[in-house]
């Protein structure tokens, strides 16, 4: 694999963050020695219990020696590099894998640098309930030269945490069949199909199984934020968050104002969810009572506290309290997040300060774009700027190509004709002696302009037709490198990469990349 990098624009958020422009973090990532400093943080008193919770959660998996060693290291107080993500359909999309690769690579790098064992941990955000965000995947349709959306074969919605959602056998089989039928047929396709058919029906369990199979050899530790045992361990933190929700809310809004960033939008002032009647519902406080967002129920403070005491598994964090809970559970050397996560962690700096808990090192995940031999040849054939295409798409180059081939004089004459018609008919309008004549002149002008516009469109159609091969190639490049108007990793599916190239494809990536904030272009 050949790797090149593209630096972020200095004016972008990540460009500014890498340069240390923000004070809403406890560690400036451009400063030397931050990991050595952060490594001095003492482990939590509940570390041994946490490691047991994780061991129990992973007990249905065949653990590798390195995974068992990492669980033991966690039990002994070793720090973690951690990141999390919602459980997408068969690990969709690709950036979920890149986040895990970032966790593994940074943990390995810092294990060597600090001469100690740093544990890679992936936090499955199973408490989330927005099923529409995870119930689909995008797959490339070569006939239509674009990405097409494939949804899970179920009309049901997950109104509670997705960790409580299970597909039927029929829904799972139909989804797998539809997914695999859209893959390019290779010698690996059947193996992928067989692996998918063995997956459990529970939504986060299937995600957990696939992640484990891909990264178990690197000692990756997994935990689901909706795990009932973990929630029991979080009970005291949940009670503290509930008791201090007004202060947390004030700190949150103050933090947004200080950073002048408002990426977090929430309608709650309690910043906790409660599951009731099969639905995960936001709590809100008004005049001393606590109301649910999707029912007419309300509670006193004492009633909510009692429910947290007896059934903590019914409560979960929202976007404001989740990062804090993660840090209160784990002794974190570094948190790995996508660009949006890094931004909103900065907005929560005052929340961490109120909780008297220092933020870990907050690192943007690695961003990777893959260029295969076919796409590389097309880029070279048309002498296209790779970095620009990856970051901004190919439309500018396509427009430039068409302009080069277009009859410029014809377009200029058509434009002049339009201007002349509007001028001449404007003079006629001045001469009209009645409203009826004015309408006739306006109608006639509209007819002539429509004919000119028809000629423009017909010529453009002919221009596209005679260049259809080149434009098809441009479209293929764009669908691979900048699909749906964004980076490849936000749309492409990880299993497509395994199917098209190699079942150990991501192992090769881990062995090839180094941790960097720059966008990495990987030629495969």
Buried (B, 14 or more C-beta within 10 A) or exposed (E): EEBEEBBBEEEEBBBBBBEEEBEBBBBBBEEEEBBEEBBEBEBBEBBBBBBBBBBEBBEEBEBBEBBEBBBBBBBEEBBBBBBBBBBBBBBBBBBBBBBBBBBBBBBBBBBEEBEEBBBBBBBBBBBBBEBEEBBBBBBBEEEEBBBEEBEBBBEEEBBBBBBBBBBEEEBBBBBBEBBBEBBEEBEBBEEBBEBBEEBBEBBBBBBBBBBBBBBBBBBBBBBBBBBBBBBEBBBEBBBBBBBBBEEBBBBBBBBBEBBEBEBBEEEBBBBBBBBBEEBBBBBBBEEEEBBBBEEEEBBEBEEBBEBBEEBBBBBBBBBBBBBBBBBBBBBBBBBBBBBEBBBBBBBBBBBBBBBEBEBBBBBBBBBBBBBBEEBBEBBEEBEBEBBBBBBEBBEEBBEEBBEEEBEEEEBEEBEEBBEEBEEEBEEBEEEBEEEEEBEEBBEEBEEBBEEBEEEBEEBEEEBEEEBEEBBEBBBBBBBBBBBBEEBBBBBBBBBBBBBBBBBEBBBBBBEBBEBBBBBBBBBB
